[in-house]
Structure formats: C-alpha cells, structure tokens
Amino acid sequence: MENLSFYIGVIGNIISVLLFLSPISTFWRIVKHGSTEEYESLPYICTLLNSSLWTYYGLIKPGEFLIATINGFGVLVEAVYVILFLIYAPKYIKAKTTILAGILNVGFFGMAILATQLALEGEARMNGIGVLGAGLNIIMYGSPLAAMRTVVRSKSVEYMPFFLSFFIFLNSVVWALYSFLFRDYFLGVPNVIGILLGLAQLVLYGMYRNPKASKNVISVNSTGNGFVDGRQLLQPLMSSDNI
C-alpha cells in the first residue's frame, strides 16, 4: 500500500508540474504584447500563497515530502508569474498586484507561520495549516466559475484553454486518490471539489468548442470596443495545486 501511495504521489507531482506550467502560453502572450491586457493577477497571487502553505505543510508533516517538493516548485513558478505581472502591468494594476501580494504572500503567510509556530504544537499545528490549505484550494478550484460564466455568455472557449481544464481535472483525480490512501482529508475534500469543477469545465469545452463562436468573439474586439469579458479569465492553478 505504501509503494502504491508513493507511485501515485509521483504521478500526481508530474501532473501538478504540467498544471503549474500550463499558463506559460498566457505569459508568453503577455511578454510578446508587452502588456497584461485584461488578465488578472489575483489567481497567481492566490496560487503562490496556496503553494507556500502546502510546502510548509509538507515540511512539518512526516512522510509528506512529495507535497513539499511539488509545492516548492509551484512557489518558484508562481513567483515568476507574479513578477512578470509586475513588469508588464499598467501602473494601477501594478499597484494593486503589489498590495495584494504584500497582504497575502507576505502578511497572511507570515502570520500563518507565526501563529502556528507560537500557538500550536505537533498534530494541532499540522491540522491548522491543513485547514488553511484546504480552504485556499477550494477557493482556487472555484475560480474557474468566472471563466465558465464567460464561456456560456460568449459561447467561446478561447479563454478557457483545454489543457488547463484537463490538467485541473486529472490533477484533482490523482491527488484525491492519494489522499484516500493516506487518509488525508485536508487533501481529499478540496480535490473532490476540483474533480467536479474540472469535469464541468471539460463538459463546457465540449459544448462550446465550435470555432465559429471564437470568430464572433474576435470580431467584437476588431470593432474597437475593447476586450471582451473573456480576457478576465481567472487562471486557477491548482494546485497545488495545486494539490
């Protein structure tokens, strides 16, 4: 059973790497255009916080080095995304991103570490971080709801990439199985929710993948009325994720 759990965790880490790297095309677009356009920085800031908490959780809980390693990788990747946002965002977005990153990634994370180190010990400390991490995972897995609403309204999946949705679903399935084998409910609950939301995204993709709908969206942009709401897609990353 332990060997099975280990191999599932390794597979989960591989899928999580692909999930962390899935927004690369978005940031290539940002760098190429020299602008963040209408993309939001909040999902990446939240993913950075989530990965930081799960890295801490993996370090303090015995036998969870797979959790620590993949989320440590996530911290590095998401930090690069946030830095790119700060480089290419307009001044007011740059200011908002700086404030949010300071509050969440420095202030909140620092307080979580300090509080659990000073007020909690042993298993209680692990449970405290687990609860925080699970809550953030649920929020992150819920972030695609905005994108799904946009897909239904615009009848276009242009701003809900297939591979991102696919890896969210696959990542959730693997880590939910891992959590079941380890009986780690802090991992299990948010990933079961991730399975449902990931499946919903794939169903929507199948319904609205018609390229004609995408052309209609492009024609709206060409009128000079600005970007469609789809550019405000929240890019979720699970997790740990995104685990």
C-alpha positions as CSV (number, residue, x, y, z in Angstrom):
1,M,0.0,0.0,0.0
2,E,2.9,2.4,0.8
3,N,4.5,1.7,-2.5
4,L,1.2,2.3,-4.3
5,S,0.8,5.6,-2.4
6,F,4.3,6.7,-3.4
7,Y,3.9,5.9,-7.1
8,I,0.5,7.7,-7.1
9,G,2.2,10.7,-5.4
10,V,4.9,10.7,-8.1
11,I,2.3,10.7,-10.8
12,G,0.5,13.5,-9.0
13,N,3.7,15.5,-8.9
14,I,4.2,15.1,-12.6
15,I,0.7,16.2,-13.4
16,S,1.0,19.1,-11.0
17,V,4.1,20.3,-12.8
18,L,2.2,20.3,-16.0
19,L,-0.6,22.2,-14.3
20,F,1.8,24.8,-12.9
21,L,3.3,25.3,-16.3
22,S,0.0,25.4,-18.2
23,P,-0.3,29.3,-18.0
24,I,3.0,29.6,-19.9
25,S,1.2,30.4,-23.1
26,T,-0.7,33.2,-21.4
27,F,2.6,34.8,-20.1
28,W,4.3,34.3,-23.4
29,R,1.4,36.3,-24.9
30,I,1.9,39.0,-22.1
31,V,5.6,39.2,-22.8
32,K,5.1,39.3,-26.6
33,H,2.5,42.0,-26.4
34,G,4.3,43.9,-23.6
35,S,1.0,44.1,-21.7
36,T,-1.1,42.1,-19.3
37,E,-4.2,43.2,-21.2
38,E,-7.2,42.3,-19.1
39,Y,-5.8,39.3,-17.4
40,E,-6.0,39.3,-13.6
41,S,-3.1,38.8,-11.2
42,L,-5.2,37.5,-8.2
43,P,-5.2,33.8,-9.3
44,Y,-1.4,33.7,-9.4
45,I,-1.1,35.5,-6.1
46,C,-3.5,33.1,-4.5
47,T,-1.8,30.1,-6.1
48,L,1.6,31.4,-4.7
49,L,0.1,31.6,-1.3
50,N,-1.5,28.2,-1.6
51,S,1.7,26.6,-2.7
52,S,3.6,28.3,0.1
53,L,1.2,26.9,2.7
54,W,1.3,23.4,1.3
55,T,5.1,23.5,1.1
56,Y,5.1,24.3,4.8
57,Y,2.5,21.6,5.5
58,G,4.7,19.0,3.6
59,L,7.8,20.0,5.6
60,I,6.2,19.8,9.1
61,K,4.2,16.6,8.4
62,P,6.2,13.4,8.4
63,G,6.1,11.4,5.2
64,E,4.7,14.2,3.0
65,F,7.9,15.2,1.2
66,L,6.1,14.7,-2.2
67,I,3.7,17.5,-1.1
68,A,6.6,19.7,-0.1
69,T,8.6,19.2,-3.3
70,I,5.9,19.8,-5.8
71,N,4.6,22.9,-4.0
72,G,8.1,24.2,-3.6
73,F,8.3,24.0,-7.4
74,G,5.0,25.8,-7.5
75,V,6.2,28.6,-5.3
76,L,9.1,29.3,-7.8
77,V,6.8,29.2,-10.9
78,E,4.1,31.3,-9.4
79,A,6.6,33.8,-8.1
80,V,7.9,34.2,-11.7
81,Y,4.3,34.8,-12.9
82,V,3.7,37.5,-10.3
83,I,7.0,39.2,-11.2
84,L,6.1,39.2,-14.9
85,F,2.8,40.8,-14.0
86,L,4.6,43.5,-12.0
87,I,6.8,44.1,-15.1
88,Y,4.1,44.3,-17.8
89,A,1.0,45.5,-16.0
90,P,-0.3,49.1,-16.3
91,K,0.5,51.3,-13.3
92,Y,-2.8,50.9,-11.5
93,I,-2.8,47.1,-12.0
94,K,0.9,47.0,-10.9
95,A,0.0,48.9,-7.7
96,K,-3.0,46.6,-7.0
97,T,-0.8,43.5,-7.6
98,T,1.9,44.8,-5.3
99,I,-0.6,45.5,-2.5
100,L,-2.3,42.1,-2.9
101,A,1.0,40.2,-3.0
102,G,2.2,42.1,0.1
103,I,-1.0,41.4,2.0
104,L,-1.4,37.7,1.1
105,N,2.0,36.4,0.2
106,V,3.9,38.3,2.9
107,G,1.5,39.3,5.6
108,F,-1.0,36.4,5.6
109,F,1.6,33.7,5.1
110,G,3.9,35.2,7.7
111,M,1.1,35.4,10.2
112,A,0.1,31.8,9.5
113,I,3.6,30.6,10.1
114,L,4.0,32.7,13.2
115,A,0.6,31.7,14.7
116,T,1.1,28.0,14.1
117,Q,4.6,28.1,15.5
118,L,3.8,30.0,18.6
119,A,0.2,28.9,19.4
120,L,0.1,25.3,18.1
121,E,2.3,22.2,18.5
122,G,2.6,18.8,16.9
123,E,-0.6,17.5,15.2
124,A,-2.5,20.6,16.0
125,R,0.0,22.7,14.0
126,M,-0.3,20.3,11.0
127,N,-4.1,20.4,11.3
128,G,-4.1,24.2,11.4
129,I,-2.1,24.5,8.2
130,G,-4.1,21.8,6.6
131,V,-7.3,23.6,7.2
132,L,-5.9,26.8,5.7
133,G,-4.5,25.0,2.7
134,A,-7.8,23.1,2.1
135,G,-9.7,26.4,2.3
136,L,-7.5,28.0,-0.2
137,N,-7.6,25.0,-2.5
138,I,-11.4,25.2,-2.6
139,I,-11.3,28.9,-3.4
140,M,-8.8,28.2,-6.2
141,Y,-10.8,25.4,-7.6
142,G,-13.9,27.7,-7.5
143,S,-12.1,30.4,-9.5
144,P,-13.0,28.8,-12.9
145,L,-16.6,29.6,-12.2
146,A,-16.0,33.1,-13.6
147,A,-14.4,31.7,-16.7
148,M,-17.3,29.2,-17.1
149,R,-19.8,32.0,-16.9
150,T,-17.9,33.9,-19.6
151,V,-17.8,30.8,-21.8
152,V,-21.6,30.4,-21.6
153,R,-22.2,34.1,-22.3
154,S,-19.7,34.4,-25.2
155,K,-20.2,30.8,-26.5
156,S,-16.5,30.6,-26.9
157,V,-13.8,28.6,-25.2
158,E,-11.0,30.9,-26.4
159,Y,-10.1,32.0,-22.9
160,M,-10.6,28.6,-21.2
161,P,-7.7,26.5,-22.7
162,F,-8.4,22.8,-23.0
163,F,-5.2,21.6,-21.4
164,L,-5.6,23.8,-18.4
165,S,-9.1,22.4,-17.7
166,F,-7.9,18.9,-18.5
167,F,-4.9,19.0,-16.1
168,I,-7.1,20.6,-13.3
169,F,-9.4,17.5,-13.6
170,L,-6.6,15.0,-13.9
171,N,-4.6,16.6,-11.1
172,S,-7.6,16.5,-8.8
173,V,-8.3,12.8,-9.5
174,V,-4.8,11.7,-8.7
175,W,-4.4,13.8,-5.5
176,A,-7.9,12.7,-4.3
177,L,-6.8,9.1,-4.7
178,Y,-3.5,9.9,-2.9
179,S,-5.4,11.5,-0.1
180,F,-7.7,8.5,0.2
181,L,-4.8,6.1,0.5
182,F,-3.1,8.3,3.1
183,R,-6.4,9.2,4.8
184,D,-5.5,12.9,4.5
185,Y,-8.9,14.7,4.4
186,F,-7.2,18.1,4.1
187,L,-6.0,17.0,0.6
188,G,-9.1,14.9,-0.2
189,V,-12.0,17.4,0.3
190,P,-10.7,20.2,-2.0
191,N,-9.6,17.8,-4.7
192,V,-13.0,16.1,-4.8
193,I,-14.4,19.5,-5.4
194,G,-11.7,20.0,-8.0
195,I,-12.8,16.9,-9.8
196,L,-16.4,18.2,-10.1
197,L,-15.4,21.6,-11.3
198,G,-12.8,20.2,-13.7
199,L,-15.3,17.9,-15.2
200,A,-17.8,20.8,-15.6
201,Q,-15.1,22.7,-17.5
202,L,-14.5,19.8,-19.8
203,V,-18.2,19.4,-20.5
204,L,-18.5,23.2,-21.3
205,Y,-15.5,22.9,-23.6
206,G,-17.2,20.1,-25.5
207,M,-20.3,22.2,-25.8
208,Y,-18.7,25.4,-27.0
209,R,-15.6,24.3,-28.8
210,N,-17.1,25.3,-32.2
211,P,-14.5,27.6,-33.8
212,K,-17.3,29.8,-35.3
213,A,-18.1,31.1,-31.9
214,S,-14.5,32.1,-31.4
215,K,-14.6,34.1,-34.6
216,N,-17.5,36.0,-33.3
217,V,-15.5,37.0,-30.2
218,I,-12.6,38.2,-32.4
219,S,-15.0,40.3,-34.4
220,V,-16.1,42.1,-31.3
221,N,-12.5,43.0,-30.5
222,S,-12.0,44.3,-34.0
223,T,-14.7,46.9,-33.6
224,G,-12.5,48.9,-31.2
225,N,-14.9,48.4,-28.3
226,G,-12.1,46.9,-26.2
227,F,-11.5,43.4,-24.9
228,V,-14.3,41.0,-24.2
229,D,-15.1,39.8,-20.7
230,G,-13.4,36.5,-21.5
231,R,-10.0,38.2,-21.1
232,Q,-10.8,38.5,-17.4
233,L,-10.5,34.7,-17.1
234,L,-9.2,33.7,-13.7
235,Q,-6.4,31.2,-14.3
236,P,-6.7,28.7,-11.4
237,L,-3.7,26.6,-10.5
238,M,-4.3,24.2,-8.6
239,S,-2.9,23.2,-7.0
240,S,-1.2,22.9,-5.9
241,D,-2.1,23.0,-6.8
242,N,-2.5,22.8,-6.6
243,I,-3.0,19.9,-4.7
